Amino acid sequence: MTDPVIQTITPVTHDLGAFEVRRAIPSRQRTMVGPFIFVDQFGPAHLPAGAAMDVRPHPHINLATVTWLFDGAIDHRDSLGSFATIRPGQVNLMTAGRGIVHSERTPPAERPDGPHLYGMQTWLALPDGREEIAPAFEQYTDLPLIEDTCVSARVIMGTLWGKTAPTTQHAATIYAEILLAPGGSVPVEAEADERAVMLVGGEATIAGMALGLYELTVLAPGMAMQLSSATGGRVMLLGGEAFTTPRHVWWNFVSSSRDRINQAKLDWEGGAFPKVPGDEAEFIPLPRIATTVSYP
């Protein structure tokens, strides 16, 4: 019998003091699952009163970012002039394309009592022929909800369980948050080229195999299987179209071309990227050594 799990990736944990960020990919074991080329999970955390998450303006190219919260709120601003407060149950998709700059900060109203932070940030590589499209931003709150006995699943991107999210897909993508009450079970469909699940709270099994908390569990292609929980759990399902052309990652830049990434480095250092209206005073300098890289 074929093993339903082909790979398990333990994320690298970065302790930022008030909260932890766990990065599963890119890693030495694997760079992508479908179009997903970066998977971060953060929290749950309750920061001290007056503390905040303040990610200063920084650039991206040739990717789309997806922010999804379980708890808390984040103010998004970008160089297109977009402003949105991200809250649980709504998805932000920021398409960098040929280049965008954005910041992510705790809203002022959340700071006095200490903000909550718990969620996911993922990047999607843009497919061949679309890497240099125009930058764009979209936010959706009306996402399909699938409910059954002891199961509630929100489709963030793509088509799952017969429901399709309105979120733009640059390449075929599936992305969902699944809440399992005690005794809950839901089928994981087999249509996507590549799929993975991440247990982000509680307990769950896939095809009878226990999931490790925060591990990225890559599933065998073409196999339908059941996701279940005896005591209750929260699981993210992600994946989609397998890319045939390799993608490179360095810092906040993703591209099929290393030369394009090198040009983006020069452009950021040279001030060629646009500013973020309403957040122009600060920026993150280009690092000497990037902590987010693809291998080899």
DAPEMO-V476988 format. One record per residue. PHI is phi in whole degrees, 0 to 359 (none if undefined). OMEGA is omega in whole degrees, -180 to 180 (none if undefined). Layout:
phi=PHI omega=OMEGA
phi=PHI omega=OMEGA
This chain:
phi=none omega=-179
phi=289 omega=178
phi=293 omega=-180
phi=289 omega=-180
phi=246 omega=180
phi=260 omega=-178
phi=195 omega=174
phi=233 omega=-176
phi=247 omega=175
phi=274 omega=-175
phi=290 omega=171
phi=276 omega=-177
phi=263 omega=175
phi=251 omega=179
phi=272 omega=-178
phi=263 omega=177
phi=93 omega=-179
phi=278 omega=179
phi=203 omega=-179
phi=249 omega=173
phi=242 omega=-178
phi=243 omega=-176
phi=252 omega=-179
phi=270 omega=175
phi=223 omega=5
phi=286 omega=179
phi=216 omega=177
phi=294 omega=-179
phi=284 omega=-173
phi=197 omega=178
phi=261 omega=-173
phi=219 omega=165
phi=231 omega=-169
phi=59 omega=178
phi=281 omega=-178
phi=289 omega=-177
phi=239 omega=-180
phi=207 omega=179
phi=226 omega=176
phi=246 omega=171
phi=238 omega=-179
phi=227 omega=-179
phi=77 omega=7
phi=285 omega=-179
phi=208 omega=171
phi=238 omega=-176
phi=287 omega=178
phi=298 omega=178
phi=304 omega=-180
phi=88 omega=178
phi=279 omega=-177
phi=198 omega=166
phi=266 omega=180
phi=229 omega=176
phi=265 omega=-175
phi=294 omega=180
phi=308 omega=-179
phi=208 omega=-173
phi=262 omega=170
phi=218 omega=170
phi=221 omega=166
phi=59 omega=180
phi=211 omega=170
phi=231 omega=178
phi=261 omega=177
phi=234 omega=178
phi=251 omega=-178
phi=221 omega=-177
phi=250 omega=169
phi=265 omega=-179
phi=205 omega=176
phi=98 omega=-179
phi=206 omega=179
phi=223 omega=173
phi=273 omega=177
phi=256 omega=171
phi=228 omega=178
phi=219 omega=-174
phi=287 omega=172
phi=279 omega=-174
phi=94 omega=180
phi=290 omega=171
phi=222 omega=178
phi=206 omega=172
phi=263 omega=-179
phi=275 omega=178
phi=226 omega=-180
phi=304 omega=177
phi=91 omega=177
phi=234 omega=-175
phi=249 omega=171
phi=251 omega=174
phi=242 omega=177
phi=248 omega=180
phi=267 omega=-178
phi=283 omega=-178
phi=53 omega=-176
phi=285 omega=174
phi=151 omega=178
phi=210 omega=176
phi=233 omega=177
phi=212 omega=174
phi=230 omega=-180
phi=224 omega=-174
phi=222 omega=173
phi=294 omega=178
phi=301 omega=-180
phi=306 omega=-177
phi=292 omega=-178
phi=272 omega=-170
phi=283 omega=-174
phi=302 omega=-178
phi=269 omega=-178
phi=90 omega=-176
phi=286 omega=171
phi=263 omega=178
phi=223 omega=179
phi=196 omega=-179
phi=175 omega=-176
phi=228 omega=164
phi=232 omega=-179
phi=231 omega=174
phi=243 omega=174
phi=247 omega=174
phi=292 omega=176
phi=276 omega=-174
phi=286 omega=177
phi=308 omega=179
phi=84 omega=-178
phi=233 omega=-176
phi=296 omega=-175
phi=254 omega=178
phi=292 omega=-180
phi=294 omega=177
phi=296 omega=-177
phi=203 omega=177
phi=220 omega=176
phi=213 omega=178
phi=224 omega=180
phi=231 omega=175
phi=249 omega=-178
phi=264 omega=-177
phi=256 omega=-178
phi=299 omega=177
phi=242 omega=178
phi=254 omega=-178
phi=235 omega=176
phi=215 omega=-180
phi=303 omega=176
phi=68 omega=-179
phi=221 omega=172
phi=222 omega=-176
phi=232 omega=179
phi=252 omega=178
phi=275 omega=-178
phi=272 omega=178
phi=216 omega=173
phi=82 omega=-178
phi=244 omega=178
phi=216 omega=178
phi=53 omega=176
phi=80 omega=-179
phi=240 omega=-178
phi=239 omega=176
phi=283 omega=179
phi=283 omega=-176
phi=298 omega=-179
phi=300 omega=172
phi=248 omega=175
phi=277 omega=169
phi=228 omega=-179
phi=303 omega=-171
phi=221 omega=167
phi=235 omega=-180
phi=202 omega=-177
phi=206 omega=170
phi=254 omega=-177
phi=239 omega=175
phi=254 omega=-179
phi=248 omega=171
phi=283 omega=177
phi=308 omega=-178
phi=86 omega=-178
phi=283 omega=-179
phi=206 omega=-180
phi=213 omega=178
phi=285 omega=173
phi=255 omega=-172
phi=289 omega=-170
phi=255 omega=-169
phi=291 omega=-176
phi=294 omega=178
phi=301 omega=-177
phi=223 omega=-178
phi=218 omega=173
phi=211 omega=174
phi=234 omega=175
phi=225 omega=174
phi=282 omega=-177
phi=246 omega=176
phi=184 omega=178
phi=75 omega=-172
phi=216 omega=177
phi=199 omega=175
phi=231 omega=173
phi=238 omega=-176
phi=51 omega=178
phi=84 omega=-179
phi=262 omega=-178
phi=292 omega=176
phi=269 omega=175
phi=278 omega=-179
phi=302 omega=178
phi=71 omega=176
phi=284 omega=174
phi=269 omega=-176
phi=256 omega=-177
phi=272 omega=-173
phi=266 omega=177
phi=296 omega=-180
phi=290 omega=173
phi=77 omega=-179
phi=250 omega=170
phi=283 omega=-179
phi=209 omega=-174
phi=248 omega=174
phi=259 omega=-173
phi=220 omega=175
phi=213 omega=178
phi=277 omega=-174
phi=240 omega=180
phi=111 omega=-180
phi=195 omega=176
phi=239 omega=-174
phi=227 omega=171
phi=260 omega=175
phi=247 omega=-178
phi=214 omega=178
phi=155 omega=180
phi=141 omega=-174
phi=294 omega=176
phi=283 omega=179
phi=276 omega=178
phi=268 omega=178
phi=257 omega=-179
phi=298 omega=173
phi=243 omega=179
phi=252 omega=179
phi=231 omega=171
phi=214 omega=-177
phi=57 omega=-178
phi=262 omega=-175
phi=251 omega=176
phi=231 omega=177
phi=194 omega=170
phi=282 omega=-176
phi=239 omega=175
phi=295 omega=178
phi=298 omega=179
phi=294 omega=177
phi=295 omega=179
phi=297 omega=177
phi=293 omega=178
phi=296 omega=176
phi=301 omega=-179
phi=296 omega=-179
phi=295 omega=180
phi=292 omega=179
phi=296 omega=-177
phi=272 omega=178
phi=76 omega=-177
phi=277 omega=176
phi=283 omega=179
phi=288 omega=177
phi=275 omega=176
phi=259 omega=179
phi=303 omega=-179
phi=88 omega=179
phi=210 omega=-172
phi=259 omega=-171
phi=281 omega=-174
phi=237 omega=171
phi=199 omega=176
phi=267 omega=179
phi=293 omega=174
phi=298 omega=-179
phi=286 omega=174
phi=288 omega=178
phi=234 omega=-179
phi=277 omega=177
phi=272 omega=176
phi=253 omega=-178
phi=216 omega=172
phi=262 omega=-178
phi=237 omega=-3
phi=282 omega=none
